[in-house]
Amino acid sequence: MILAALVTDLSTIQTRVGEIMVSRDPRLVCPSLPATFISPAEEENIWDFWDRQMGEADALWPIAPETKGALERLCNMAEKKGIILLAGNPSAIHAAAGKRTTAEILSRGGVTVVPTYEVGKAIPPSSTGWVIKPDDGVGAEDTHHFRDLENMRRWLTSHPGYIVQPYVDGDVASLSILCRNGLASLLSCNRQRVAISGGEIRILALEVGGMEEHRGAFSRLSDAIASLLPGLWGYNGIDVVCSREGIVVLEINPRLTTSYVGLGESLDRNPAKLVLDLLEDGPLPPCHPRKVVTVDMAHE
């Protein structure tokens, strides 16, 4: 869905975008989109393929997870090639990719974050239970909710690389923001519909522009985060919970998020053009959704 939305948006910017090349796993059918799809040769190392193809490109817009450093590595490759990187710099990607690192940076800067603990360290009690997730995971990937501390500890013994957070009650939201040089422009305030079943946490749908009543507080939060991570650039997502104690940051996604799928319709503007406009000097654009757009993820 993200790929289709981005390619469609880029294809309409005729004066600034030439050929759109999309890397595609050869085992997958190529969708009907206005782009040239490229795949590695049989047995070709995927990183060698990406390195070779970047040599033919003017710019890279990575759609990649933070998992195992994939997003950071792609951004490093683009920088070494000297092509335009339509994402944050690798050091900012590295900082935002790790949930523990993100929590430490934001907490030192006075931003309220959900407490984040390493496996094996002392974990305080929580009346609402705990959430465990990969330190560098994306979305709700491998995210679980435990009520019993001992059950959670036993599960973690065979699952390295996870972090532990107390479960925070409240309305789950995500922010779609533009960043450049320590500044931010809040594009939309999005509601997340989340379900917990059998201890597994899943995102069922996103309501892009569905939490605009919090825009003032969310805008101040976006400004604070951009100033603490000035290497963030372009489109970024921030996951938060609006709890009784206030707004709590869960994580930063230094890349396109699923909210992008409904962003253009919600804003009645082309969000890809907004990102490309960041390459030019000038103020970050003020944006406000015109309507709420629901992105269904339950069947994906």
Backbone torsions as a table, in degrees:
resi	resn	phi	psi	omega
1	MET	NA	-41.0	179.4
2	ILE	-65.3	-44.8	179.3
3	LEU	-58.6	-47.2	-179.2
4	ALA	-61.3	-42.3	-179.5
5	ALA	-64.7	-44.4	-177.2
6	LEU	-67.1	-46.9	-179.5
7	VAL	-61.5	-42.3	179.0
8	THR	-61.0	-44.6	179.7
9	ASP	-64.2	-44.6	-178.9
10	LEU	-64.8	-36.0	-176.1
11	SER	-67.2	-18.5	-179.6
12	THR	-89.8	-6.0	-180.0
13	ILE	-96.2	71.7	-168.5
14	GLN	-68.3	-28.6	-175.4
15	THR	-79.4	-13.4	-173.4
16	ARG	-125.4	-17.0	-175.5
17	VAL	-116.7	125.7	176.8
18	GLY	-91.6	-125.8	-179.5
19	GLU	-73.1	135.0	177.0
20	ILE	-103.0	116.3	177.7
21	MET	-105.2	132.3	-178.0
22	VAL	-124.0	125.5	174.8
23	SER	-74.4	134.8	-176.5
24	ARG	-139.0	133.0	174.2
25	ASP	-60.6	127.2	-175.6
26	PRO	-64.1	-14.6	177.8
27	ARG	-79.6	-10.3	-177.5
28	LEU	-103.2	147.6	174.7
29	VAL	-71.4	138.7	177.9
30	CYS	-78.5	126.7	179.5
31	PRO	-70.8	162.2	179.5
32	SER	-82.9	90.7	-178.5
33	LEU	-136.7	154.2	-179.5
34	PRO	-76.0	68.5	-178.2
35	ALA	-151.7	160.4	173.1
36	THR	-95.4	121.2	-178.6
37	PHE	-95.7	132.5	-177.8
38	ILE	-124.8	144.2	-178.3
39	SER	-135.6	151.3	178.2
40	PRO	-67.9	154.7	174.4
41	ALA	-69.5	161.7	-179.4
42	GLU	-58.2	130.6	179.5
43	GLU	71.7	2.3	178.9
44	GLU	-73.9	135.6	176.2
45	ASN	-63.3	131.4	-173.6
46	ILE	-64.5	-34.8	179.8
47	TRP	-71.2	-35.1	174.0
48	ASP	-64.3	-38.9	178.5
49	PHE	-62.8	-48.1	180.0
50	TRP	-63.6	-39.3	178.7
51	ASP	-61.6	-43.0	179.7
52	ARG	-65.9	-44.4	-177.4
53	GLN	-68.8	-32.9	177.7
54	MET	-63.4	-27.7	177.1
55	GLY	-66.3	-16.3	178.9
56	GLU	-99.1	-0.9	-172.2
57	ALA	-109.2	157.8	173.8
58	ASP	-92.8	-26.3	-175.3
59	ALA	-152.4	156.6	175.8
60	LEU	-125.2	128.7	170.6
61	TRP	-117.7	97.8	-173.6
62	PRO	-78.2	131.2	167.8
63	ILE	-111.0	94.5	-171.4
64	ALA	-151.7	151.7	177.0
65	PRO	-80.2	158.7	173.1
66	GLU	-73.6	-17.3	-173.1
67	THR	-52.0	129.8	178.8
68	LYS	56.3	27.5	174.9
69	GLY	73.8	16.2	-175.3
70	ALA	-61.3	-48.7	-178.1
71	LEU	-63.0	-44.9	-179.9
72	GLU	-61.5	-41.7	-178.4
73	ARG	-65.3	-41.2	177.3
74	LEU	-62.5	-42.2	179.8
75	CYS	-66.3	-37.1	175.0
76	ASN	-61.5	-42.0	179.6
77	MET	-62.1	-42.5	180.0
78	ALA	-63.1	-42.3	179.3
79	GLU	-62.7	-42.0	-179.6
80	LYS	-66.5	-31.1	177.5
81	LYS	-75.8	-15.9	-178.9
82	GLY	75.6	22.2	177.8
83	ILE	-96.9	165.3	-179.2
84	ILE	-68.2	127.6	178.4
85	LEU	-104.8	114.9	-178.4
86	LEU	-92.9	56.8	179.4
87	ALA	-164.9	178.3	179.1
88	GLY	-68.4	164.4	177.9
89	ASN	-72.4	158.8	-173.5
90	PRO	-56.7	-34.8	-179.9
91	SER	-67.6	-38.0	177.1
92	ALA	-69.1	-39.4	176.6
93	ILE	-60.3	-43.9	180.0
94	HIS	-61.1	-44.2	-178.9
95	ALA	-65.8	-41.6	-177.1
96	ALA	-78.0	-22.4	-175.7
97	ALA	-69.1	-36.5	-179.3
98	GLY	-89.4	124.0	-176.5
99	LYS	-65.9	-36.8	177.8
100	ARG	-66.8	-44.2	179.5
101	THR	-62.6	-43.9	178.1
102	THR	-58.1	-46.9	-179.0
103	ALA	-60.5	-39.8	-179.3
104	GLU	-66.4	-44.5	-179.0
105	ILE	-63.7	-47.2	-177.4
106	LEU	-68.7	-40.6	-179.4
107	SER	-62.7	-42.4	177.7
108	ARG	-62.4	-28.7	-179.8
109	GLY	-88.5	5.9	176.4
110	GLY	88.7	10.2	178.1
111	VAL	-91.0	133.6	-179.6
112	THR	-74.9	123.1	-179.4
113	VAL	-124.7	158.5	174.1
114	VAL	-70.3	132.8	178.3
115	PRO	-56.5	135.4	-174.2
116	THR	-127.0	126.2	-173.4
117	TYR	-121.9	144.1	173.2
118	GLU	-77.2	148.2	174.2
119	VAL	-64.4	135.1	-179.4
120	GLY	98.1	-17.2	176.8
121	LYS	-89.1	165.3	178.7
122	ALA	-62.9	130.8	-178.9
123	ILE	-117.4	115.5	-178.9
124	PRO	-63.3	157.1	177.7
125	PRO	-65.1	154.9	178.4
126	SER	-142.9	122.1	-178.7
127	SER	-70.6	-18.1	-179.2
128	THR	-100.7	1.4	-178.1
129	GLY	89.5	-171.0	-174.9
130	TRP	-130.0	152.6	173.1
131	VAL	-112.5	132.4	173.6
132	ILE	-118.3	142.0	-176.7
133	LYS	-156.5	158.8	175.2
134	PRO	-63.1	142.1	-179.9
135	ASP	-61.2	-32.0	-178.1
136	ASP	-116.5	23.2	-178.1
137	GLY	-76.7	173.8	-179.2
138	VAL	-125.5	149.6	178.5
139	GLY	56.0	-138.2	177.0
140	ALA	-100.7	24.2	-178.3
141	GLU	-59.4	125.0	176.9
142	ASP	51.9	40.5	179.7
143	THR	-104.8	128.4	-173.5
144	HIS	-132.6	152.1	178.8
145	HIS	-115.0	128.4	178.3
146	PHE	-120.8	137.4	173.6
147	ARG	-93.1	-30.6	-175.2
148	ASP	-104.1	123.5	-175.5
149	LEU	-63.6	-41.4	-177.7
150	GLU	-68.5	-39.2	175.7
151	ASN	-60.3	-40.3	179.3
152	MET	-64.8	-44.1	-179.8
153	ARG	-61.2	-41.4	179.1
154	ARG	-63.9	-40.6	179.3
155	TRP	-63.0	-40.1	-175.3
156	LEU	-70.4	-22.8	-179.3
157	THR	-61.1	-26.1	179.8
158	SER	-109.1	12.0	-179.5
159	HIS	-134.1	81.1	179.3
160	PRO	-70.4	161.7	175.7
161	GLY	85.4	11.4	-179.8
162	TYR	-101.0	159.4	172.4
163	ILE	-122.1	162.8	-177.5
164	VAL	-120.6	135.0	176.5
165	GLN	-135.5	142.6	172.3
166	PRO	-65.2	142.6	177.4
167	TYR	-70.7	129.0	-177.9
168	VAL	-106.0	118.6	175.7
169	ASP	-71.9	142.2	175.9
170	GLY	149.2	-174.4	178.1
171	ASP	-84.0	124.6	-178.0
172	VAL	-88.0	131.5	-176.7
173	ALA	-137.7	162.7	171.3
174	SER	-134.2	147.4	179.1
175	LEU	-111.7	132.7	172.5
176	SER	-101.2	119.5	-174.4
177	ILE	-133.3	154.9	168.3
178	LEU	-102.2	138.9	178.8
179	CYS	-129.6	147.5	172.3
180	ARG	-164.9	124.4	174.4
181	ASN	52.4	43.7	176.0
182	GLY	82.5	4.5	178.0
183	LEU	-112.1	158.2	-178.5
184	ALA	-138.4	150.4	169.8
185	SER	-129.1	121.4	-179.0
186	LEU	-78.4	120.1	-179.6
187	LEU	-86.3	-50.3	-177.4
188	SER	-154.5	152.3	177.1
189	CYS	-110.4	114.9	-167.4
190	ASN	-113.6	136.4	175.5
191	ARG	-88.3	137.9	175.0
192	GLN	-107.6	127.4	172.8
193	ARG	-93.3	113.1	-173.4
194	VAL	-117.2	141.8	177.7
195	ALA	-126.7	145.8	174.0
196	ILE	-117.8	119.5	-179.4
197	SER	-137.6	122.1	-179.2
198	GLY	61.1	28.9	-179.4
199	GLY	83.8	-5.0	-179.5
200	GLU	-97.1	132.4	-179.3
201	ILE	-98.2	128.0	-179.3
202	ARG	-131.7	143.8	172.0
203	ILE	-91.3	119.0	-176.4
204	LEU	-88.9	-37.2	-176.7
205	ALA	-162.6	160.1	174.8
206	LEU	-123.3	135.5	174.2
207	GLU	-107.3	95.2	-177.5
208	VAL	-69.3	121.9	-174.9
209	GLY	82.4	13.4	-174.0
210	GLY	-87.6	0.6	178.8
211	MET	-134.0	41.5	-177.2
212	GLU	-68.6	-13.7	178.1
213	GLU	-65.5	-16.7	179.0
214	HIS	-100.7	13.8	-171.2
215	ARG	-56.3	-41.2	-178.3
216	GLY	-59.0	-51.2	-179.7
217	ALA	-67.4	-39.9	179.8
218	PHE	-66.1	-36.0	179.2
219	SER	-65.9	-42.6	177.6
220	ARG	-63.5	-39.1	178.1
221	LEU	-64.6	-43.3	178.7
222	SER	-59.6	-43.0	178.5
223	ASP	-61.0	-43.0	-178.2
224	ALA	-64.8	-43.9	-178.6
225	ILE	-66.2	-42.3	179.0
226	ALA	-62.0	-37.2	-180.0
227	SER	-70.8	-31.1	179.9
228	LEU	-79.9	-24.7	178.4
229	LEU	-127.1	71.4	-173.3
230	PRO	-66.4	-11.6	178.4
231	GLY	-80.8	-7.0	174.8
232	LEU	-66.7	141.2	-177.8
233	TRP	-147.7	146.2	177.3
234	GLY	75.4	-145.7	-176.4
235	TYR	-81.4	133.0	175.9
236	ASN	-140.8	155.2	176.2
237	GLY	-120.2	145.3	176.7
238	ILE	-126.8	126.3	177.7
239	ASP	-98.3	130.6	-176.8
240	VAL	-138.7	165.8	170.6
241	VAL	-125.1	130.5	174.3
242	CYS	-91.6	97.2	-176.3
243	SER	-100.4	177.7	177.6
244	ARG	-65.0	-26.0	-179.5
245	GLU	-86.9	-5.7	-178.7
246	GLY	125.8	-166.9	-177.8
247	ILE	-86.2	127.7	-179.1
248	VAL	-119.1	127.6	179.4
249	VAL	-83.1	131.9	176.3
250	LEU	-94.1	-47.6	-178.1
251	GLU	-168.5	166.6	175.2
252	ILE	-115.1	134.6	177.0
253	ASN	-110.9	102.5	-174.1
254	PRO	-83.8	56.4	-171.6
255	ARG	-171.0	178.5	172.3
256	LEU	-63.8	138.4	175.8
257	THR	-117.4	172.6	-177.3
258	THR	-63.7	-24.0	177.3
259	SER	-59.5	-25.7	179.2
260	TYR	-59.1	-28.6	-176.8
261	VAL	-58.2	-38.8	-178.9
262	GLY	-103.4	4.4	-171.5
263	LEU	-69.5	-43.8	-178.4
264	GLY	-60.4	-43.6	179.1
265	GLU	-67.7	-37.6	-179.3
266	SER	-66.9	-43.1	-178.4
267	LEU	-81.4	-22.0	-169.0
268	ASP	58.8	38.2	176.1
269	ARG	-145.4	159.8	179.8
270	ASN	-87.2	107.5	-176.3
271	PRO	-68.4	-27.1	176.2
272	ALA	-64.7	-38.9	177.4
273	LYS	-65.4	-37.6	177.7
274	LEU	-60.0	-38.4	178.8
275	VAL	-69.8	-46.2	179.6
276	LEU	-61.9	-32.2	178.7
277	ASP	-64.4	-20.6	178.5
278	LEU	-66.9	-18.6	178.5
279	LEU	-69.7	-17.2	178.9
280	GLU	-102.2	153.2	175.7
281	ASP	-68.0	150.0	-179.7
282	GLY	142.3	163.9	-178.3
283	PRO	-68.8	152.9	173.6
284	LEU	-67.9	139.8	-173.4
285	PRO	-74.6	136.1	170.9
286	PRO	-74.8	137.1	-178.8
287	CYS	-136.0	152.6	176.9
288	HIS	-153.1	128.5	-179.5
289	PRO	-59.3	143.6	175.5
290	ARG	-90.0	-25.4	179.7
291	LYS	-158.9	164.6	177.4
292	VAL	-88.4	131.5	179.8
293	VAL	-121.5	125.9	-179.4
294	THR	-94.0	129.2	174.7
295	VAL	-108.7	113.0	-177.1
296	ASP	-83.1	125.0	179.1
297	MET	-117.6	1.9	-173.6
298	ALA	-66.0	-27.6	-175.6
299	HIS	-109.9	9.6	-179.0
300	GLU	-83.6	NA	NA
